[in-house]
Every structure is written in C-alpha cells, then in structure tokens.
Amino acid sequence: MDKKLLVAGSILGILGIILGAFAAHGLEKLVDANAIKSFETGVRYQLYHGFFLLILGGTSFVNLKMKNIIFYLVLAGVLCFSGSIYGLATNNLSSFDFKTIAMITPLGGLLLIIAWVVMLIGILRKQKD
C-alpha cells in the first residue's frame, strides 16, 4: 500500500509540474488570464494532494485500511476537481462543452475534504504515539 501511495503521489507531482509548465508557456496564447488562473488552481491542488499521498505513504500514523480509503478518495477527488478545472479552463479549445459537467468540480473538492477527514480520524484513533 505504501508503495502504491508513493507511486501515485509521484505521478501526481510529475503531471502537476508538466501541466503547470503547460499553463505558463503553452496556454497563454490560447486562453485568457482568468482561464490560466483557474488552470493553475487545478495544478496547485493536484500538487498538494500528490504531496499528501507521499507523506501518507512514508508514515505509519494511519492504518492500512484508512490509507487505502484515502488513496481512492484522493485519486477520485483530484480527477474530478483538478480534471474538471482543466477542462473548464480550456473549454473553448475542445468540441466538448465542459460546462455540462461543471458540478463534478465541487464533488471532487468534497472527496478531497473527506480524504483529509479520514486521515484525521485515523490519526485520532491511533493508540500509540
């Protein structure tokens, strides 16, 4: 499980850096400043949660069952939250109208919040210091 968390965190980080560079250097001529700012928000939250998985995978303050739950919540949350923001920010570059699925963004945010709550519960339940 820890290796899976570390690999997923690393992949989210790698993709976050690539997407951040794309926002800074590739999107500036294609979309307006507000869209770039939104895209960067998606990148920032993706990177935050990549670090979250790296920290979680490198520690033992949460049991394996909770780590597994957090893993899936973070992956689904980042996909829904950051992924929908990427789509919305680049909406005019695609034939698909991402505005039709805009409600996925708050769902993704909720999944990310729940992941943090699960971690907090896991920490509070831990018997040993």
N, C-alpha and C positions, 0 to 999 in steps of 0.2 A: 504494500500500500504506500509506504513512504517513497519508494522509487517512482511509483505512478504519480504521486503528488509533485515530486521534484521534476519529473519529465514534463508534466503538464504546465507547471509554473515556468519552466524554462522556455517551453514553446510559446506560452502567452507572452513572455518577455521578448523573445525574438520577434514574434509577429508584431508586438506593440512598437518596437523600435523601427521595424520596416514600415509599418503603417504611419507612424509619426513622421518619418522622413518623407514618405509619400505626401502626407498632408502639407509639410513645409515646402517641398520642392516640386511636387507634381500637380497638386490641386490648385495652386494659387492662380493659374491662368484659366481654370475650368469652372470654378465656383466662386461665390462671393465670400467676403471676410466672415460673415456670420456662419456660413456653412463650414468653413475651415475651423472656426472656433468650436462648433458642435462636434466635428470630426475629432478634434483634439481632446474633447471631453471623453469621447468613447475610448480613445487611445489611453488617456490617463487612468480611467477606471479599469481598463484591461491590464495595464501595468501594475496598478495597485493590487489587483487580485492574483496576478502572477506572483508577486512578492508574497502575498498571503499564503498561497499554496507552497511556495518554497520554505517559508517559515514553519508552516504546519508540518511539512514533510521532514523537516530537520529537527523536530522536537518530539517529546513524549508527553506533553501536558494534556493531550486529548486521546481517548482510547481509539482503537482501530475502527470500531463501528461508526463512531462520530466522524472520524476522518473520512470515511467512505461517503457518508451523507454530505459532508461539507464539499467534498470533491465534486460530486454530481450537481449540487446546488450552485457552486461557483462556475462550473462549465456551462450549465444551462443559463445561469444569470448573465455571464459575460456574452454568450452567444446572443441572447435576447436583448440585453441592454446595449452593449457596445455594437453588436452587429446591426441592430435596427438603427442606431445613430449613424453608423457608417452609410447605411442605405438611404436614410433620410437626408443626410448631408450631401450626398451625391445623386439625389433623386433625379435631377434634370439630365444626368448622363446616361440614364438607363431607360429602357422601354417599360420596365415595371414601375408602377406607382407605389413607392414605399409608404406613402401616406395612408394607404389602405390597411397597413399592418402597424401603424404607429402605437397602438395600445400594447404592443409587445415590449416597448421600452420600459414602462413602469412595472410590468410583470417581471422583467429581468432585474430591475432595481430591487423589487421585493424579494426575489430569490437570493440576491447578494446580501441583503439585510438579514434574511433568515439564516444564511450560512454563518454570518458573524454571531448571531444569537445562539446557534447550535454550538459554536466554538465556546462562547461564554458559558453555556450550560455545562459543556464538557469540562471546562476548567473548574467551575464551581463544584462539580461532582467528584473531581479527583480527590482521592483520600490522602495521599501523601504529598508533602511539599518538596 
